[in-house]
Amino acid sequence: MLRRAAFICALVLLLVAAVLFVALNQQSFDVDLAVVRFGVSSGLALLIAFAAGLLAGALWSSASIARLLGERGRLRNALRLAEARRAPPALPPDAV
């Protein structure tokens, strides 16, 4: 419960910081994409570029994380098989 509340507070603080950043940077310029031309404020353009970079980094790292999780699963299965093949310990002669 506390972790969720902290996460929500962090998101609200980031949203407030983003709104302040956009509000304080009102200088406008034109952005020309291949078929579209439109005007945008500098704060909004920087915020969009930051969000796009954040998403690209998350997608880039998700492939390596998935590979590591798959390797961990294979190692767990190999360990389980190795432990199952191991012979049980012998009982001492006086225990019988």
Long-range contacts (C-beta under 8 A, 24 or more apart in sequence): 18-47, 21-46, 21-47, 22-47
